[in-house]
Each structure stands twice: as C-alpha cells, then as structure tokens.
C-alpha cells in the first residue's frame, strides 16, 4: 500500500510514532559520595517513537542529564533496562557497546570540541576512531559540513568560531557515523536566543531529512514548544508527566509542569506588555 499524503507529512515532521524505538524501563541510578548516597533516577519508564523529537524538561538537579547519559551508558545505571531498536543497551558487553554507541550521537552544552583540531579534524575524529577509510572520511566530513552550513569553516579552529558555529560542528561530529539516535543535552543553553533558534531549526531539518530520533534535554520550555511533538516533565529523579506537548501546555497535571508553564506564560505576558508601552 502506498503511503498517504498525511502519513508522509507526519513522517517528515518526525511525529509518526507508531513504532517504539527507544524504551527505558525501571531505570535507577544512585551516586555514592563519602557523605551520602544521592538517588538521582528513581524508576524511570520512557518510550520514544522512531523519528520523533522528544523533549524532557526539568529544573536543575532533576536528573535529566543523568538519564540521557544512562541511555548511552556514559553512566552505568544501577538497574533497569534501555533498549534502542532491537538492541538492549544495558545488556551489551564493552566491545558491542562501543560499536552500538556509534549509532548514538550526542551533543553537549559546552560543545566538547578539540581546540587543537580544525573543524574538519573534529568531525573526522569519530570516523577515524571507527576505522573508516580515509577517502570515506573526507567525503563524509564534507557532507556533514554542507548539512550544517559550515563548508567555508572547514580549516578553521574552534577558537575562531561563534558559539552557534561551534554547536553546529558538534552536531556534524555527532552525525558523522550515521547514527539512528541523537541525544541533545542542554545543547542550546549557552547560546543567545537567535543562535538557539538557528540550532533548533537545524535539528528539525536533520530530523526530517534523516529520519533521526532525537531526545532533547532542556530546562527551557520554549525550546520544547518550538521543537518537540511529545515531552516529559522530570523532577527529583522521576518522570511526573508525559504526553503531547500541546496537551501538557494546555492542561498540565503535575505541579512541576504547572510551575514551568506559569513562568513561561508570565514571561510572554510581561514581554508583550513592555512591547505595548
């Protein structure tokens, strides 16, 4: 059966979510210090559809970054499971995990670029680490530079780039190994509003062009509303509420969601009142 126009439009928008692609079940994580044990994740259950841009919002200390780092096992969960596609990430040995991580790109708030490497070298780094032949590396880097709009910065160093350009390099590097999943950990928090908008537009474009599944971690509700179709609200190591962005904005159920949306609406109201003067 051929794909209908509506189904195709939904797929291209990254919101065709019949197929569960990422499944997190009963995930727990505790950090142990000399003074105390800090329970950071308290039984997280989460499902993300293939091709979705899924937002997770929460105040600082909610456990968002730990959750996303447990998904690719940069942090080891104490218990629970993470499945991406047909692979149970939490059950993989070291060698298989390293291979699987190539299919999980990640972008960070502070860019994490090598200052001593050019833009080209930064993007090429994960390809070379994966043993990709030199000719393929060069072609792939040029492809990624074109995708993120930085072809003219190929030989520049990170110190010569703006914050937005650095983040675009980070995105290009995260996409270099043809990942199925992109994890974004507060990737726009260090950027000004205009640059944030351009990076979010780029993520939406990548989602549509590549069919990439994106989990977007943020404490900025406007980022969720602009970019995502589904979202979760996180507080104190738990997911308190999950659903369609429009539904949570219109009818928040938990106090954390109500607080976020109350602040969001107040800022919008105050802004327009100032503009009207």
C-alpha positions as CSV (number, residue, x, y, z in Angstrom):
1,X,0.0,0.0,0.0
2,X,1.4,3.4,-0.9
3,X,2.0,6.0,1.8
4,X,-0.8,8.6,2.1
5,X,0.0,12.3,1.9
6,X,-0.9,12.8,5.5
7,X,1.2,9.8,6.7
8,X,4.1,11.1,4.6
9,X,3.8,14.6,6.0
10,X,3.7,13.2,9.6
11,X,6.7,11.1,8.9
12,X,8.7,14.0,7.5
13,X,7.7,16.0,10.6
14,X,9.1,13.3,12.8
15,X,5.8,12.6,14.5
16,X,4.9,9.2,13.1
17,X,5.3,7.3,16.3
18,X,3.6,4.0,16.0
19,X,6.9,2.2,16.2
20,X,8.5,2.4,19.7
21,X,12.2,2.8,19.1
22,X,13.7,3.8,22.5
23,X,12.3,2.0,25.6
24,X,13.5,2.7,29.1
25,X,12.1,0.5,31.9
26,X,12.5,1.0,35.6
27,X,15.8,2.8,35.4
28,X,17.5,3.6,38.7
29,X,20.8,5.4,39.4
30,X,22.4,6.4,42.7
31,X,25.7,8.4,43.1
32,X,27.7,7.4,46.1
33,X,29.8,10.1,47.9
34,X,31.8,10.0,51.2
35,X,29.0,11.9,52.9
36,X,25.8,10.4,51.4
37,X,24.2,8.4,48.7
38,X,22.2,10.5,46.2
39,X,19.4,8.7,44.4
40,X,19.2,10.5,41.0
41,X,16.9,8.3,38.9
42,X,14.0,6.6,40.7
43,X,12.4,4.1,38.4
44,X,12.2,5.9,35.0
45,X,9.9,4.5,32.4
46,X,10.0,6.1,29.0
47,X,9.1,5.3,25.4
48,X,10.1,7.3,22.3
49,X,8.8,6.6,18.8
50,X,11.0,6.2,15.8
51,X,11.6,9.5,14.1
52,X,10.3,11.6,17.0
53,X,11.9,14.7,18.6
54,X,11.1,14.0,22.2
55,X,11.7,16.7,24.8
56,X,12.5,16.2,28.5
57,X,12.2,19.3,30.6
58,X,13.0,19.8,34.3
59,X,14.6,22.2,36.7
60,X,18.3,21.9,37.5
61,X,19.1,18.8,39.5
62,X,16.0,16.9,38.3
63,X,18.2,14.1,36.8
64,X,17.8,14.9,33.1
65,X,21.4,14.7,32.2
66,X,22.0,11.5,34.2
67,X,19.0,10.0,32.4
68,X,20.3,10.8,28.9
69,X,23.8,9.6,29.8
70,X,22.4,6.3,31.1
71,X,20.7,5.8,27.7
72,X,24.1,5.5,26.0
73,X,25.8,4.2,29.2
74,X,28.2,7.0,29.6
75,X,26.8,6.5,33.1
76,X,26.0,3.0,34.3
77,X,22.5,2.6,35.7
78,X,22.2,0.6,38.9
79,X,19.2,-1.4,37.5
80,X,16.6,-1.3,34.8
81,X,16.9,-1.6,31.0
82,X,17.4,0.6,28.0
83,X,16.5,-0.7,24.5
84,X,17.2,1.1,21.2
85,X,15.7,-0.7,18.2
86,X,16.5,-4.4,18.6
87,X,19.4,-3.8,20.9
88,X,19.2,-3.9,24.7
89,X,21.9,-1.4,25.5
90,X,22.1,-2.3,29.2
91,X,22.9,-5.9,28.3
92,X,25.8,-5.3,26.0
93,X,29.4,-6.1,26.7
94,X,32.1,-3.5,26.3
95,X,33.0,-4.3,22.6
96,X,29.4,-4.5,21.4
97,X,28.5,-1.3,23.4
98,X,31.3,0.6,21.7
99,X,30.0,-0.5,18.3
100,X,26.4,0.4,19.2
101,X,27.5,3.9,20.6
102,X,28.4,4.8,17.0
103,X,24.7,4.7,16.3
104,X,24.0,7.1,19.2
105,X,25.2,10.6,18.5
106,X,25.4,13.2,21.4
107,X,25.7,16.9,21.5
108,X,26.6,18.8,24.6
109,X,26.1,22.3,26.2
110,X,29.8,23.1,26.2
111,X,30.4,21.8,22.6
112,X,33.3,19.4,23.7
113,X,35.4,20.2,20.7
114,X,39.2,19.7,20.5
115,X,40.7,23.2,20.5
116,X,43.9,22.0,18.8
117,X,42.0,20.4,15.9
118,X,40.4,22.1,12.9
119,X,36.7,21.8,12.2
120,X,37.5,19.1,9.7
121,X,39.6,17.2,12.1
122,X,36.9,17.4,14.9
123,X,34.3,16.0,12.6
124,X,36.6,13.3,11.3
125,X,37.7,12.2,14.7
126,X,34.9,9.7,15.4
127,X,35.1,8.3,11.9
128,X,38.8,7.7,12.3
129,X,38.2,6.1,15.7
130,X,35.8,3.7,14.0
131,X,38.4,2.7,11.4
132,X,36.7,4.4,8.4
133,X,38.9,4.6,5.3
134,X,40.4,8.0,4.6
135,X,38.6,8.6,1.3
136,X,35.3,7.9,3.0
137,X,36.2,10.1,6.0
138,X,36.9,13.1,3.7
139,X,33.6,12.6,1.8
140,X,31.6,12.2,4.9
141,X,33.1,15.3,6.6
142,X,32.3,17.4,3.6
143,X,28.8,16.1,3.5
144,X,28.3,17.0,7.2
145,X,29.8,20.4,6.7
146,X,27.3,21.1,3.9
147,X,24.4,19.8,6.1
148,X,25.2,22.2,9.0
149,X,26.1,25.1,6.7
150,X,29.8,25.4,7.6
151,X,31.7,24.3,4.4
152,X,33.7,27.6,4.5
153,X,34.9,26.9,8.0
154,X,36.5,23.5,7.1
155,X,40.0,24.6,8.1
156,X,39.1,26.9,11.0
157,X,39.8,26.2,14.6
158,X,37.1,26.2,17.3
159,X,38.6,29.4,18.8
160,X,37.8,31.2,15.6
161,X,34.1,30.2,15.7
162,X,31.0,31.7,17.3
163,X,29.0,29.7,19.9
164,X,26.4,28.7,17.3
165,X,29.1,27.6,14.8
166,X,30.8,25.5,17.5
167,X,27.5,23.8,18.2
168,X,27.0,23.1,14.5
169,X,30.4,21.5,14.5
170,X,29.3,19.4,17.5
171,X,26.1,18.4,15.6
172,X,28.1,17.5,12.5
173,X,30.5,15.4,14.6
174,X,27.6,13.6,16.3
175,X,26.1,12.7,12.9
176,X,29.3,11.6,11.3
177,X,28.8,7.8,12.0
178,X,25.3,7.7,10.6
179,X,23.6,7.4,14.0
180,X,20.0,6.3,14.5
181,X,19.6,8.4,17.6
182,X,20.8,11.9,18.6
183,X,20.9,12.9,22.3
184,X,21.0,16.6,22.9
185,X,22.0,17.5,26.5
186,X,21.2,21.2,27.1
187,X,22.7,21.9,23.7
188,X,21.3,25.4,23.4
189,X,21.6,26.6,27.0
190,X,24.9,28.5,26.4
191,X,23.6,30.2,23.2
192,X,21.8,33.5,22.6
193,X,18.1,33.4,21.5
194,X,18.8,34.0,17.8
195,X,21.5,31.3,17.7
196,X,19.3,28.9,19.7
197,X,16.6,29.3,17.1
198,X,19.0,28.5,14.2
199,X,20.3,25.4,16.0
200,X,16.8,24.2,16.7
201,X,15.8,24.8,13.1
202,X,18.8,22.7,12.1
203,X,17.8,19.9,14.4
204,X,14.3,19.9,12.9
205,X,15.8,19.9,9.4
206,X,18.0,16.9,10.3
207,X,15.1,15.1,11.8
208,X,13.1,15.5,8.6
209,X,15.9,14.7,6.2
210,X,17.5,11.8,8.0
211,X,14.5,10.4,10.0
212,X,16.7,10.7,13.1
213,X,15.1,10.0,16.5
214,X,16.1,12.9,18.9
215,X,15.9,13.2,22.6
216,X,16.2,16.8,23.6
217,X,17.1,17.6,27.3
218,X,16.5,21.2,28.4
219,X,15.2,23.4,31.2
220,X,13.9,25.9,28.6
221,X,10.2,25.3,27.9
222,X,10.2,27.5,24.8
223,X,12.7,25.0,23.3
224,X,10.3,22.2,23.9
225,X,7.3,24.0,22.5
226,X,9.2,25.1,19.3
227,X,10.9,21.8,18.6
228,X,9.1,18.8,20.0
229,X,5.9,16.8,19.5
230,X,6.0,14.8,22.7
231,X,7.5,15.6,26.0
232,X,8.1,14.5,29.6
233,X,8.3,16.6,32.8
234,X,11.0,15.5,35.2
235,X,11.5,16.3,38.8
236,X,13.6,14.7,41.6
237,X,14.5,11.7,39.6
238,X,11.1,10.9,38.3
239,X,9.1,11.5,35.2
240,X,5.9,13.1,36.6
241,X,4.0,13.6,33.3
242,X,4.3,12.6,29.7
243,X,2.3,13.3,26.6
244,X,1.8,15.6,23.6
245,X,3.4,19.0,24.0
246,X,0.1,20.7,23.1
247,X,-1.8,18.7,25.7
248,X,0.7,19.4,28.6
249,X,0.8,23.1,27.7
250,X,-3.0,23.4,27.7
251,X,-3.7,21.1,30.6
252,X,-0.7,20.5,32.8
253,X,-1.3,17.8,35.5
254,X,1.7,17.9,37.8
255,X,2.8,20.8,39.9
256,X,6.2,21.0,38.2
257,X,4.6,21.3,34.7
258,X,2.2,23.9,36.1
259,X,5.1,25.9,37.5
260,X,7.1,25.7,34.3
261,X,4.1,26.8,32.2
262,X,3.1,29.5,34.7
263,X,6.6,31.1,34.4
264,X,6.6,30.7,30.6
265,X,3.2,32.4,30.3
266,X,4.3,35.2,32.7
267,X,7.4,36.0,30.7
268,X,5.4,36.1,27.5
269,X,2.8,38.3,29.1
270,X,5.4,40.7,30.6
271,X,7.2,40.9,27.2
272,X,4.1,41.9,25.3
273,X,3.1,44.4,28.0
274,X,6.5,46.0,27.6
275,X,6.3,46.0,23.8
276,X,2.9,47.7,24.0
277,X,4.2,50.7,26.0
